[in-house]
């Protein structure tokens, strides 16, 4: 499988995007804890990377509330089930690891959900930053807790912004 990559600037620092021919496979922050070393060809004109970059720019500008770029994260079936559940958390809303475990029908698997959440390869688009501790406090984030806090505050500002009918 050939991987392609590009880097983009963002309010949370440089983001490194990775894609195959047809789908986005990873987004890693500059100091992303646990990010693997991936061999990829630099390619700014790749259609999936261009779409992901455009959608992220719109998100950071407060203009995009959801993403529709094709995704293909690499992980175990359990990790993929957690990542799919993350995509169902609405913008500006948080869930606890325990809540996600219960949604998966595995109430005692909060730690496993936390581990899968921490290995999410597609930061921001697969919103692992929306997962918090049972007490609502911000817990670890591969991009750093300050980045997690910034993303959540950004989404709350987006939610508070008045919407134009039909737009």
Backbone torsions as a table, in degrees:
resi	resn	phi	psi	omega
1	UNK	NA	125.6	178.3
2	UNK	-87.5	133.4	176.8
3	UNK	-109.0	143.7	176.5
4	UNK	-121.0	152.1	-177.0
5	UNK	-144.0	156.6	171.2
6	UNK	-153.3	161.3	177.5
7	UNK	-118.0	142.2	176.4
8	UNK	-131.2	152.7	174.3
9	UNK	-82.3	148.6	177.0
10	UNK	-151.3	165.6	176.7
11	UNK	-63.7	-16.8	178.0
12	UNK	-103.3	15.5	179.2
13	UNK	102.9	177.4	-179.4
14	UNK	-61.0	139.2	175.6
15	UNK	-116.6	132.7	176.6
16	UNK	-102.6	118.1	-179.0
17	UNK	-102.9	141.0	178.5
18	UNK	-128.5	143.3	178.3
19	UNK	-148.5	154.6	167.9
20	UNK	-89.9	-167.2	177.2
21	UNK	-57.0	-39.9	-170.6
22	UNK	-118.4	-0.6	-175.3
23	UNK	-155.5	153.0	174.5
24	UNK	-75.9	132.6	-178.4
25	UNK	-113.7	-20.9	-177.9
26	UNK	-163.1	151.0	167.9
27	UNK	-137.5	119.0	179.2
28	UNK	-121.3	140.4	177.2
29	UNK	-82.3	167.1	-175.0
30	UNK	-55.3	-46.6	-179.2
31	UNK	-111.8	40.6	-175.6
32	UNK	-64.2	116.3	-179.8
33	UNK	-67.0	127.2	176.4
34	UNK	81.6	7.4	-179.9
35	UNK	-66.9	132.4	179.0
36	UNK	-75.3	161.1	173.2
37	UNK	-87.9	116.5	-177.8
38	UNK	-111.3	140.3	176.1
39	UNK	-95.3	118.8	-176.0
40	UNK	-148.2	153.5	176.4
41	UNK	-88.6	130.7	177.4
42	UNK	-66.3	127.4	-178.6
43	UNK	-157.1	96.0	-178.7
44	UNK	-71.6	-24.2	-175.7
45	UNK	-94.2	13.6	179.0
46	UNK	-69.9	129.4	-174.5
47	UNK	-57.7	-41.1	179.8
48	UNK	-69.0	-42.6	178.8
49	UNK	-65.0	-39.3	177.0
50	UNK	-62.5	-44.0	179.7
51	UNK	-64.3	-44.0	179.7
52	UNK	-63.3	-44.4	179.4
53	UNK	-61.0	-45.8	179.7
54	UNK	-61.4	-45.6	-179.2
55	UNK	-65.9	-38.6	177.0
56	UNK	-66.4	-41.3	177.2
57	UNK	-60.4	-41.7	177.8
58	UNK	-65.3	-39.8	176.9
59	UNK	-60.7	-49.6	-178.3
60	UNK	-66.2	-27.1	176.9
61	UNK	-80.6	-3.8	179.9
62	UNK	82.3	16.0	-175.5
63	UNK	-104.1	-11.3	-177.0
64	UNK	-126.2	127.9	-178.4
65	UNK	-106.8	-10.1	176.6
66	UNK	-150.0	164.1	-176.1
67	UNK	-119.3	146.7	177.4
68	UNK	-132.4	17.3	175.6
69	UNK	-68.0	141.1	179.1
70	UNK	-65.6	137.2	-176.8
71	UNK	-120.4	146.1	174.9
72	UNK	-148.1	70.7	179.4
73	UNK	-71.2	145.6	178.8
74	UNK	-94.7	124.1	179.4
75	UNK	-174.6	179.4	178.4
76	UNK	-75.2	164.8	175.9
77	UNK	-56.7	-40.2	178.9
78	UNK	-64.8	-46.3	178.3
79	UNK	-57.6	-44.6	-179.6
80	UNK	-63.4	-34.2	177.8
81	UNK	-67.9	-37.9	176.5
82	UNK	-66.1	-46.0	-177.8
83	UNK	-63.4	-36.3	176.9
84	UNK	-64.7	-40.0	179.0
85	UNK	-65.9	-36.4	177.2
86	UNK	-58.7	-38.0	-177.9
87	UNK	-67.6	-15.3	178.8
88	UNK	-88.5	-10.3	179.1
89	UNK	-74.1	120.9	-177.8
90	UNK	-64.2	152.9	176.5
91	UNK	-53.7	133.7	177.0
92	UNK	80.6	2.3	-178.1
93	UNK	-112.4	147.2	175.5
94	UNK	-118.1	156.8	175.1
95	UNK	-134.7	154.5	176.7
96	UNK	-91.8	162.7	176.7
97	UNK	-59.4	-40.2	178.8
98	UNK	-63.2	-41.5	177.9
99	UNK	-61.0	-43.0	179.2
100	UNK	-64.5	-40.9	178.3
101	UNK	-60.3	-44.0	178.2
102	UNK	-63.3	-39.2	178.1
103	UNK	-61.7	-30.5	178.8
104	UNK	-83.6	-2.6	-178.1
105	UNK	77.6	21.0	-178.4
106	UNK	-133.2	67.8	-173.0
107	UNK	-52.4	-30.0	-177.5
108	UNK	-90.3	7.5	-173.9
109	UNK	-101.6	26.2	-178.1
110	UNK	-57.8	-39.7	179.6
111	UNK	-66.8	-40.0	177.9
112	UNK	-65.3	-38.6	175.8
113	UNK	-62.4	-42.6	177.9
114	UNK	-60.6	-42.2	179.1
115	UNK	-65.2	-43.0	178.3
116	UNK	-64.6	-41.3	178.9
117	UNK	-59.5	-42.0	-179.5
118	UNK	-68.8	-18.0	179.7
119	UNK	-102.2	8.9	177.9
120	UNK	-58.2	119.0	-177.9
121	UNK	-84.6	-8.8	-174.6
122	UNK	-117.4	72.6	-179.2
123	UNK	-54.8	151.6	175.5
124	UNK	72.4	-58.3	-179.6
125	UNK	-66.6	-42.7	169.2
126	UNK	-97.8	98.9	-161.8
127	UNK	-77.1	69.3	177.2
128	UNK	-65.5	-16.9	177.8
129	UNK	-69.2	-13.3	-179.9
130	UNK	-86.2	4.5	-179.8
131	UNK	-102.3	129.5	-175.8
132	UNK	-127.9	172.4	176.5
133	UNK	-68.8	165.6	-179.7
134	UNK	-55.1	-33.8	-179.3
135	UNK	-84.7	4.4	179.5
136	UNK	86.5	-2.1	-179.0
137	UNK	-78.9	150.2	177.6
138	UNK	-71.3	129.7	177.9
139	UNK	-110.6	-175.3	-175.9
140	UNK	-47.8	151.0	178.1
141	UNK	-148.9	132.3	-175.8
142	UNK	-58.0	-28.2	177.5
143	UNK	-90.3	2.5	-179.3
144	UNK	99.2	141.8	-178.6
145	UNK	-60.2	-38.7	176.5
146	UNK	-58.9	-35.9	177.1
147	UNK	-67.7	-42.4	177.5
148	UNK	-59.0	-45.5	179.7
149	UNK	-62.6	-43.0	179.8
150	UNK	-60.9	-46.1	-178.9
151	UNK	-61.2	-44.2	179.5
152	UNK	-65.3	-41.7	177.9
153	UNK	-66.1	-38.7	176.5
154	UNK	-59.5	-45.2	-179.6
155	UNK	-67.0	-36.5	177.0
156	UNK	-65.6	-38.9	176.1
157	UNK	-63.7	-40.1	178.4
158	UNK	-62.9	-42.1	179.9
159	UNK	-63.9	-35.0	-176.7
160	UNK	-77.7	-16.9	-177.9
161	UNK	-68.9	132.6	177.4
162	UNK	-62.9	143.3	179.7
163	UNK	-105.6	143.6	176.1
164	UNK	-89.0	133.8	178.5
165	UNK	-56.1	130.9	179.0
166	UNK	78.4	1.5	-176.8
167	UNK	-129.6	NA	NA
